[in-house]
Amino acid sequence: MTRVKFPAEFSALMGWVLGLVLLFEMLRAGLLLRNVALAETEPGWVLAQAFLVGLRFDFAVASILLLPWLLWAMLPRIGWQYLSFTPRYLPWLLTLLWSPFILMSLSEYEFYREFHERYNQLALQYIVEDAATVSSMVWNGYPVITYVLIWSLLSALLFWWIRTIMVKAPIQYSGSRYIRSVLPWSLVMLVLLVGGSRGGLQRGAPIRWGDAFFSKSDLANHLALNSVYMFGNAVLERMRPNASHYWLKKLAVNDARDIVREMVLVPGDKLLVANDYPLLRQSKHTGQRVVYRSTPINVVLILMESFSAEFVGALGANNNVTPVFDGLAKHGILFDRFFSQGTHTHQGMFATVSSFPNLPGYEYLMQNNLGRQKFRSFPAVLSDQGFSSVYVYNGSFLWDNQKGFFTNQGINHFVGRDDYVDPIFRDPTWGVSDEDMFIRAVSEIDSLVEKGPAFALLQTVSNHAPFKLPEPAPFADIHGPERLMERLNGVRYSDYALGRFFELAAKKAWYKDTLFVILGDHGFGYEAPKARLDLAIFHIPLLLYYPGDMHAAGRREHIIGSQVDVLPTIMGLIGSHVPHQSWGRNLFATLPDDKGWAVVKPSGSQQIAGIIVGDEYWVETPGMKNMHYRYSLNPWFVEDVPQSEESSSQQYKKLHSYIQMGLTTLINHRAGAPTAVLGGVTAVRP
């Protein structure tokens, strides 16, 4: 039997492909080991299968990295012999070019540990944001030295592999050999690499991230993906226009608008400009359920970083990390089925303050040009009634373009990281501690109420990686798994700081006249995803606390809502009738049999979105099978539900309509209100 003799050029390239694929498999194993706690309930054979499915992605990335070298090697005279002029230099060059991909993959270990997502546009957002803050967060919050050592070791291994192959590969150019052997085999290699780069020679589209979803285990599905592939995919999606085109033409515009109005409007809502502004309305909810016997004068909105409802004692958790919040809940109104709009602070901020949803393609709305519209936000509607406003924060307002966005929305005054003198503790990454922020907030509200009604937006940040807190900790007896202790300490410290705020505020004259609104910006993942959309990350508490009226003390609300419902609900409680275009509802003005609903979407570039109604929710991802689940909260549990065509069709129509009309309104610059409508607004509350 005649043995096929491959030219050295062909053998070298094949060796490089094999080396890169083995390297990616090793990095995949590292990702699993770093997040092994998430795999405790996953069958071993499913995780093993993820490595096999992942080979396809690994070959695709390896092929893309090697195509330029093959094309150069195919050139006569100046091709391979220049690449292999000596085995001394090329291994250094290739290692220099490819080792950053090793570091990229290692960095994803911590990204996945935090967000339970492979690289997406959220990762890019961190990269393009304030470099000093991000660098400090990474340096102070993660084992950088350990990762650098691993990176160095793997880079050395890569160098050894390339050099070992190159020793066998140097060739002198020969025209006859080039025609007879090198060129034919190079063409074969070209076909293999082009096919490999698209994930195979299948008809239709090249490999997509959805091809990794081979099982019901999201952890295994995520594990099958390749870090370099996902990062490159995120970059391309960021550059690609019309990222949300899938949702824009799902229904006829009139049908979508009618469905959205049926979802959002409640008795007492009067549309003002029905054709151009789909939800612009004036709300006089005469049928609103009695909540308070008096009307609050001031509003303080407290947005708590990563404040997951799954760890709140008042909602059934036993970790002892929210004793202050639990105590307040006994005297307030607690919503126990409330959800964030996204899984990042950015979405929580604009959804809560502006009552505008988190939409596919516009997850970073505060930085997008379309975010320059004057939404009918909290500062906007309240300034129409004579409120002054302040935003008190621990960190830098440059992050997420907060200063520009909220100035445009009508915030009068800002207090940020550089405005604190002799703070109790200064986090090297984000700024001062939550305790410092809350203490300063009391004095700022003091100044504000002298001018009249006050609106204060307070944002915490201590419960964020790298979780640097004052020492010694002013609390103890926290319970929970060791892998979550840093996070739970952060939750507990923010709760402690919240207690300091109320301790100081209770001594002020404005305290009894103020409605305090406390909610999370988002939750956090702590278990392996049980569904394509993990509601545990979205589940947050919403607490309304009005110390001047204990009529509703200890009340528990089970209606489903999300952050877009905060603004219209508060407007109803303070008796505001000014025009607004909220994409949520006054939750106290709904009909008695209304279970509520929430539309949610994770941060990042995925087009996935879901709608929650009652104890069920429906998830849609373009290009993938729709999913229908039944769930419970505290603890988080989910199970698949067989698709009921009639029921599912109705819910998907609602989901499509809500997203489609949100996008249409935003893109057409109709998210605010025309000046003519606002001209008749009175600054006096009824």
C-alpha positions in Angstrom: 0.0 0.0 0.0 1.5 3.3 -1.1 1.7 5.9 1.7 0.6 9.4 0.9 3.4 11.9 1.5 2.1 15.3 2.4 4.3 18.3 1.6 5.8 19.9 4.7 3.8 23.0 4.2 0.5 21.0 4.4 1.7 19.0 7.4 2.7 22.2 9.3 -0.7 23.8 8.8 -2.5 20.7 9.9 -0.3 20.6 13.0 -1.2 24.2 13.8 -4.9 23.5 13.4 -4.6 20.5 15.7 -2.6 22.6 18.2 -5.1 25.4 18.3 -8.1 23.0 18.7 -6.4 21.2 21.6 -5.7 24.6 23.2 -9.3 25.7 22.9 -10.5 22.4 24.4 -8.1 23.0 27.3 -9.5 26.5 27.8 -13.0 25.1 27.7 -12.1 22.6 30.5 -10.7 25.6 32.5 -14.0 27.4 32.1 -15.9 24.4 33.5 -13.5 24.0 36.4 -13.7 27.7 37.3 -17.5 27.5 37.3 -17.8 23.9 38.6 -20.3 24.9 41.3 -22.8 25.6 38.5 -22.4 22.0 37.2 -23.3 20.2 40.4 -26.7 19.0 39.1 -25.6 18.6 35.5 -25.2 15.0 34.1 -21.6 14.3 33.3 -22.4 12.9 29.9 -24.1 16.1 28.9 -21.1 18.2 29.9 -18.8 15.7 28.0 -20.9 16.1 24.9 -20.4 19.9 25.1 -16.7 19.3 24.4 -17.6 17.3 21.3 -20.1 20.0 20.1 -17.5 22.6 20.9 -15.0 21.0 18.5 -16.9 22.4 15.6 -16.5 26.0 17.0 -12.9 25.4 17.8 -12.1 24.2 14.2 -14.0 27.2 12.9 -11.9 29.7 14.9 -8.6 27.8 14.1 -9.5 27.8 10.4 -10.1 31.6 10.4 -6.8 32.2 12.2 -4.9 30.1 9.7 -6.5 31.2 6.4 -4.2 34.2 6.0 -1.1 32.1 6.5 -2.3 29.5 4.0 -3.0 32.2 1.4 0.5 33.6 1.9 2.1 30.2 1.7 0.4 29.5 -1.6 2.2 32.3 -3.3 5.0 31.1 -5.6 8.6 32.2 -4.7 7.6 34.6 -1.9 5.3 32.2 -0.1 6.1 29.4 2.2 9.9 29.7 2.0 9.5 33.2 3.5 7.3 31.9 6.2 9.8 29.2 7.0 13.0 31.0 6.3 14.1 29.9 9.7 12.3 28.1 12.6 13.7 30.8 14.9 11.4 33.7 14.1 8.0 32.5 13.0 7.2 30.7 16.3 7.7 34.0 18.1 5.6 35.9 15.7 2.7 33.4 15.8 2.8 33.2 19.5 2.7 37.0 19.7 -0.3 37.1 17.4 -2.2 34.2 19.0 -1.5 34.4 22.7 -3.9 37.3 23.2 -6.7 34.9 22.3 -5.6 32.8 25.2 -5.9 35.8 27.6 -9.3 36.6 26.0 -10.5 33.1 26.8 -9.1 33.1 30.4 -10.8 36.5 31.1 -14.1 35.0 30.1 -13.9 32.6 33.1 -14.8 35.5 35.4 -17.2 37.1 33.0 -19.2 33.9 32.9 -18.9 33.5 36.7 -20.6 36.9 37.1 -23.2 36.9 34.3 -23.7 33.3 33.3 -23.3 34.4 29.7 -20.5 33.9 27.2 -19.0 37.0 25.7 -21.5 39.5 24.3 -21.9 43.2 23.9 -21.8 43.7 27.6 -18.1 42.6 27.5 -17.5 45.2 24.8 -19.3 47.8 26.9 -16.9 47.2 29.8 -13.9 47.5 27.4 -15.0 50.8 25.8 -16.1 52.4 29.1 -13.8 54.2 31.5 -10.5 52.3 31.2 -9.2 53.3 34.6 -12.3 52.1 36.4 -12.4 48.8 34.5 -8.7 48.2 35.1 -9.1 48.9 38.8 -12.1 46.6 39.0 -10.2 43.8 37.3 -7.0 44.3 39.4 -8.7 44.5 42.7 -11.5 42.0 42.2 -9.9 39.0 40.4 -6.8 36.8 40.7 -4.9 38.7 37.9 -1.5 37.3 38.8 -2.8 33.8 38.7 -4.3 34.3 35.3 -1.1 36.0 34.0 0.9 33.0 35.1 -1.6 30.6 33.4 -1.5 32.7 30.3 2.3 32.6 30.3 2.4 28.9 30.7 -0.1 28.3 27.9 1.7 30.7 25.6 4.9 28.9 26.3 3.2 25.6 25.4 1.8 27.1 22.2 5.3 28.4 21.3 6.8 24.9 21.8 4.2 23.3 19.6 4.7 25.8 16.8 8.4 25.5 17.0 8.3 21.7 17.1 6.3 21.7 13.8 8.5 24.4 12.2 11.7 22.4 12.7 10.3 19.9 10.2 8.9 22.4 7.8 11.6 24.7 6.3 11.6 24.3 2.5 13.5 25.8 -0.4 11.4 26.9 -3.3 11.3 24.7 -6.4 9.1 25.6 -9.3 8.4 22.0 -10.3 7.8 20.9 -6.7 5.4 23.9 -6.3 3.3 22.9 -9.4 3.4 19.2 -8.7 2.9 19.0 -4.9 2.6 22.3 -3.0 -0.1 24.0 -5.0 -2.5 21.0 -5.2 -2.2 20.2 -1.6 -2.6 23.9 -0.7 -5.8 24.0 -2.6 -7.0 21.0 -0.7 -6.0 22.8 2.5 -7.8 25.9 1.4 -11.1 24.0 0.9 -10.7 22.4 4.3 -10.0 25.8 6.0 -12.8 27.6 4.2 -15.2 24.8 5.1 -13.8 24.7 8.7 -14.2 28.5 9.1 -18.0 28.2 8.3 -18.4 25.2 10.6 -18.5 22.6 7.8 -19.6 22.3 4.2 -23.3 22.3 5.1 -25.7 24.1 2.9 -27.1 27.3 4.1 -25.7 29.6 6.7 -22.3 29.2 8.4 -22.1 28.1 12.0 -24.0 30.2 14.5 -24.0 30.4 18.2 -27.4 28.6 18.2 -25.7 25.5 16.9 -24.2 25.0 20.3 -27.6 24.6 21.9 -27.8 20.9 21.8 -29.4 20.1 25.2 -31.8 21.4 27.8 -28.8 22.3 29.9 -27.8 26.0 29.3 -24.5 25.4 31.1 -23.6 22.7 28.6 -24.9 24.7 25.7 -22.8 27.7 26.8 -19.8 25.5 27.4 -19.8 24.3 23.8 -19.2 27.8 22.5 -15.7 29.2 21.9 -14.5 32.4 23.6 -12.8 33.9 20.5 -15.9 33.1 18.3 -18.3 34.8 20.8 -16.1 37.9 21.2 -15.7 38.3 17.5 -19.5 37.8 17.1 -20.1 40.5 19.6 -17.8 42.9 17.7 -19.6 42.2 14.4 -23.0 42.7 16.0 -21.9 46.0 17.5 -20.8 47.1 14.0 -23.9 45.8 12.3 -26.8 48.3 11.8 -30.4 47.4 12.4 -29.6 44.8 15.1 -33.2 44.7 16.0 -34.7 44.3 12.5 -36.1 40.9 13.5 -38.7 42.5 15.8 -39.6 45.6 13.7 -42.1 44.1 11.2 -43.6 41.2 13.1 -47.1 42.6 13.0 -49.0 45.4 11.2 -48.3 48.6 13.0 -51.9 49.3 13.9 -52.4 45.8 15.3 -49.2 46.1 17.4 -50.2 49.5 18.7 -53.7 48.2 19.7 -52.2 45.2 21.5 -49.7 47.4 23.4 -52.4 49.8 24.5 -54.5 46.9 25.7 -51.5 45.7 27.7 -50.4 49.0 29.2 -53.5 51.3 29.6 -55.6 51.0 32.8 -59.0 52.7 33.6 -58.5 56.4 33.9 -55.7 56.7 31.2 -56.5 59.2 28.5 -54.5 59.2 25.3 -53.3 62.6 24.1 -51.7 62.2 20.7 -53.1 58.8 19.6 -51.5 58.6 16.1 -47.8 59.6 16.7 -47.2 58.9 20.4 -48.6 55.4 21.1 -48.7 55.7 24.9 -48.6 59.4 25.7 -51.4 59.9 28.1 -52.8 61.7 31.1 -53.7 59.5 34.1 -56.5 60.2 36.5 -57.1 56.9 38.2 -60.2 57.6 40.2 -60.6 53.8 40.7 -57.2 53.4 42.2 -57.2 51.1 45.2 -56.7 53.1 48.5 -53.1 52.9 49.5 -52.3 55.9 51.6 -54.7 58.4 53.3 -52.4 61.3 52.7 -50.2 62.4 49.8 -46.4 62.2 50.0 -44.6 65.5 49.2 -41.1 64.2 48.4 -39.9 61.1 46.5 -36.6 59.3 47.2 -35.8 56.6 44.6 -33.1 54.2 45.9 -31.7 51.8 43.2 -29.7 49.0 44.9 -26.8 47.4 43.0 -27.3 43.6 42.3 -30.1 43.4 44.9 -31.5 40.0 44.2 -34.9 39.1 45.6 -33.7 35.5 46.0 -31.6 36.7 49.0 -34.1 39.0 50.7 -35.3 37.7 54.0 -38.7 39.3 53.7 -39.2 37.2 50.6 -38.2 33.9 52.1 -34.4 33.8 52.1 -32.6 32.7 55.3 -29.1 34.1 54.6 -29.5 37.0 57.0 -28.2 39.6 54.6 -31.1 42.0 54.4 -32.3 42.7 58.0 -32.7 46.4 57.5 -34.7 46.0 54.3 -36.8 43.2 56.0 -37.6 45.6 58.9 -38.7 48.3 56.5 -40.9 45.8 54.6 -42.9 45.3 57.8 -44.0 48.9 57.6 -44.2 49.3 53.8 -45.7 47.7 50.7 -43.6 44.9 49.2 -44.0 43.6 45.7 -42.8 40.0 45.7 -43.1 39.2 41.9 -41.2 42.1 40.5 -38.5 42.0 37.8 -35.7 44.1 36.3 -35.8 44.9 32.7 -32.2 43.7 32.1 -29.2 42.2 33.8 -27.0 45.2 33.9 -27.2 48.5 35.8 -27.5 50.5 32.6 -30.9 48.9 31.7 -32.1 49.1 35.3 -31.3 52.8 35.4 -33.1 54.0 32.3 -36.0 51.5 32.6 -36.8 52.7 36.2 -36.1 56.4 35.8 -37.5 56.8 32.3 -40.1 54.0 32.3 -38.8 52.9 28.9 -38.2 49.2 28.1 -34.9 47.4 27.5 -35.1 46.7 23.7 -33.0 44.4 21.4 -30.2 46.4 19.8 -30.6 49.4 22.3 -29.5 47.9 25.6 -27.1 50.8 26.1 -29.7 53.5 25.4 -28.1 56.1 27.6 -25.1 56.2 25.3 -27.0 55.9 22.0 -28.0 59.0 20.0 -31.6 57.9 20.3 -31.2 58.2 24.1 -31.0 62.0 23.7 -34.7 62.2 23.4 -36.5 63.9 26.3 -38.3 60.9 27.8 -41.2 61.6 30.2 -38.9 60.5 33.0 -39.1 61.0 36.8 -37.2 64.3 36.7 -39.2 65.5 33.7 -42.7 64.8 35.0 -41.8 65.8 38.6 -40.1 69.1 37.5 -43.5 69.9 35.8 -44.9 69.9 39.3 -42.2 72.1 40.9 -39.9 69.4 42.1 -36.1 69.9 42.4 -33.9 66.9 41.9 -30.6 65.5 42.9 -28.7 62.4 41.9 -26.3 61.0 44.6 -23.9 58.3 43.6 -20.7 56.7 44.8 -18.9 56.5 41.5 -18.2 58.5 38.3 -21.0 59.9 36.2 -18.9 59.3 33.1 -19.7 55.7 33.5 -22.6 54.8 31.1 -22.9 58.5 30.1 -25.0 59.0 33.2 -24.2 62.7 33.6 -25.1 63.6 30.0 -28.2 61.4 30.0 -29.7 62.5 33.3 -28.8 66.2 32.7 -30.9 66.0 29.5 -33.7 64.3 31.5 -33.8 67.2 33.9 -31.7 66.3 37.0 -30.7 69.6 38.6 -27.7 68.5 40.8 -25.2 65.7 40.9 -23.0 64.3 43.7 -20.4 61.8 42.6 -17.1 60.1 43.4 -15.0 63.3 43.4 -17.4 65.3 45.6 -16.8 63.5 48.9 -14.4 64.8 51.5 -12.8 62.5 54.0 -15.1 59.5 53.3 -15.3 56.6 55.7 -14.0 54.2 52.9 -12.9 54.7 49.3 -13.2 51.8 47.0 -10.1 51.8 44.7 -12.4 51.0 41.7 -15.8 52.6 42.0 -15.5 55.3 44.6 -16.8 55.8 48.1 -18.8 53.3 50.1 -22.6 53.0 50.2 -22.4 54.3 53.7 -20.7 57.5 52.6 -23.2 57.9 49.8 -26.2 57.5 52.0 -24.9 60.0 54.6 -24.2 62.6 51.9 -27.7 61.9 50.5 -29.4 63.0 53.8 -27.6 66.4 53.7 -28.4 66.9 50.0 -32.1 66.2 50.5 -32.0 68.6 53.4 -30.9 71.4 51.0 -33.4 70.3 48.4 -36.5 70.4 50.5 -35.8 74.0 51.4 -36.8 74.9 47.8 -40.0 72.8 47.8 -40.9 69.2 46.8 -37.8 67.1 46.3 -36.9 64.1 44.1 -33.7 62.3 45.0 -32.2 59.4 43.0 -29.7 57.4 45.1 -27.6 54.6 43.5 -25.5 52.1 45.5 -22.4 50.4 44.2 -20.6 48.6 47.1 -22.3 45.3 46.1 -20.3 45.1 42.9 -17.0 43.4 42.1 -14.4 43.7 43.5 -16.6 43.9 46.7 -14.1 46.1 48.6 -15.7 46.9 51.9 -14.7 48.8 55.1 -12.9 46.6 57.6 -13.8 45.3 60.1 -17.3 44.6 58.7 -20.0 46.1 61.0 -22.1 42.8 60.8 -21.8 39.1 61.2 -23.7 35.8 61.0 -24.2 35.7 57.2 -25.2 32.3 55.9 -24.7 30.9 52.4 -22.3 28.9 50.2 -18.7 29.9 50.4 -18.5 30.7 46.7 -21.1 33.5 47.3 -19.7 35.0 50.5 -18.1 38.0 48.8 -21.3 38.7 47.0 -23.4 38.2 50.1 -21.1 40.4 52.2 -21.7 43.1 49.5 -25.5 42.7 49.8 -25.3 42.8 53.6 -23.1 45.9 53.6 -25.4 47.8 51.3 -28.3 46.8 53.5 -26.3 48.1 56.6 -25.6 51.4 54.8 -29.4 51.6 54.0 -30.0 51.4 57.7 -27.6 54.2 58.4 -29.5 56.3 55.9 -32.9 55.7 57.5 -31.4 56.2 61.0 -30.3 59.7 59.9 -33.3 60.5 57.8 -35.8 59.6 60.6 -34.5 62.7 62.5 -35.4 65.1 59.7 -38.6 67.0 59.4 -39.0 65.9 55.7 -38.9 62.2 56.6 -42.6 61.7 57.4 -43.6 63.5 54.1 -41.4 61.4 51.9 -42.2 58.3 49.8 -39.1 56.0 49.7 -39.0 53.7 46.7 -36.4 50.9 47.1 -35.6 48.3 44.4 -32.7 46.5 42.8 -31.2 47.5 39.5 -31.0 43.7 38.7 -30.3 40.4 40.5 -27.3 38.1 39.9 -26.9 34.5 38.8 -26.0 32.0 41.6 -27.0 28.6 40.1 -26.6 27.0 36.7 -29.2 28.4 34.3 -32.3 26.2 34.4 -34.0 27.8 31.4 -33.0 29.7 28.3 -34.0 32.8 30.2 -33.0 32.6 33.9 -35.6 34.6 35.8 -33.6 34.4 39.0 -31.3 37.1 37.6 -34.2 39.4 36.9 -36.1 38.8 40.2 -35.8 41.9 42.4 -37.8 43.4 45.3 -39.7 46.6 45.1 -40.6 48.3 48.4 -42.7 51.4 48.9 -42.2 52.9 52.3 -44.1 56.0 53.5 -43.4 56.7 57.2 -46.0 59.5 57.3 -48.9 57.0 56.7 -48.9 53.4 58.1 -52.2 52.6 56.6 -50.6 50.1 54.3 -47.9 48.8 56.7 -46.9 45.2 56.0 -48.9 45.0 52.8 -47.8 42.4 50.3 -48.5 42.7 46.5 -48.4 39.7 44.3 -49.1 41.3 40.9 -46.3 40.9 38.4 -44.5 44.0 37.4 -41.2 45.4 36.2 -39.1 48.5 36.5 -41.1 50.4 33.9 -44.1 50.2 36.3 -42.4 52.2 39.0 -42.9 55.7 37.5 -46.7 55.4 36.7 -47.3 53.8 40.1 -45.5 56.6 42.0 -47.3 59.2 39.9 -50.6 57.7 41.0 -49.5 57.8 44.7 -48.5 61.4 44.7 -51.5 62.5 42.7 -49.7 63.6 39.6 -51.8 64.1 36.4 -49.1 65.5 34.1 -48.7 63.9 30.7 -46.4 60.9 30.5 -45.5 58.1 28.1 -44.7 55.2 30.5 -44.3 51.8 29.1 -45.6 50.4 32.4 -48.7 50.8 34.5 -49.9 52.1 37.8 -50.0 48.8 39.6 -52.7 50.0 42.0 -55.0 51.0 39.2 -55.3 47.6 37.5 -58.4 45.6 37.5 -58.9 43.1 40.4 -58.4 40.0 38.2 -55.2 41.4 36.5 -52.2 39.1 37.3 -49.8 41.6 35.8 -47.0 41.0 33.3 -43.4 41.8 32.6 -41.3 41.8 29.5 -37.6 41.1 30.1 -34.4 40.9 28.1 -30.9 40.1 29.2 -28.0 42.5 28.6 -25.7 41.9 25.7 -26.3 41.4 22.0 -28.7 38.5 22.1 -32.1 39.1 20.5 -33.7 36.8 23.1 -36.7 38.2 25.1 -39.5 36.9 27.2 -42.9 37.8 28.7 -44.0 36.7 32.2 -47.7 36.3 32.9 -48.9 34.7 36.1 -46.7 31.6 37.0 -45.7 31.1 33.3 -43.4 32.7 30.9 -42.7 32.5 27.2 -39.3 33.0 25.6 -38.5 33.8 22.0 -35.0 33.7 20.3 -34.7 34.4 16.6 -33.7 31.2 14.8 -34.5 28.9 17.7 -37.5 27.1 19.0 -39.8 29.1 21.2 -40.0 28.0 24.8 -42.8 28.0 27.4 -42.1 27.5 31.1 -43.8 27.3 34.4 -41.8 28.8 37.3 -41.7 29.5 41.0 -39.5 32.0 43.0 -37.6 31.8 46.3 -36.3 29.3 45.6 -36.1 29.5 41.8 -37.6 26.6 40.0 -38.7 26.1 36.4 -40.2 23.4 34.2 -41.0 23.1 30.5 -44.7 23.4 29.5 -46.0 21.8 26.4 -46.8 24.5 23.9 -50.5 25.4 23.8 -50.9 27.0 20.3 -53.8 29.3 21.3 -52.3 30.5 24.6 -48.7 30.8 23.3 -49.8 32.7 20.1 -51.5 35.3 22.3 -48.5 35.8 24.5 -46.0 35.9 21.7 -48.2 38.5 20.0 -48.0 40.6 23.1 -44.2 40.2 23.3 -43.8 41.1 19.6 -46.1 44.1 19.8 -44.4 45.5 22.9 -40.9 45.3 21.4 -42.0 46.3 18.0 -43.8 49.4 19.2 -41.0 50.3 21.6 -38.5 50.2 18.8 -40.7 52.1 16.4 -41.4 54.8 19.0 -37.7 55.1 19.8 -36.4 55.1 16.2 -39.0 57.7 15.1 -38.2 60.0 18.0 -41.6 59.7 19.7 -40.4 58.5 23.1 -41.2 61.9 24.8 -44.0 64.3 24.2 -44.6 67.3 21.9 -44.2 70.8 23.4 -47.8 71.6 22.5 -49.0 68.9 24.9 -46.8 70.0 27.7 -47.7 73.7 27.4 -50.8 73.4 29.5 -49.1 71.5 32.4 -49.7 73.0 35.8 -47.0 73.0 38.5 -49.6 72.5 41.2 -50.7 69.1 42.3 -54.4 68.5 42.9 
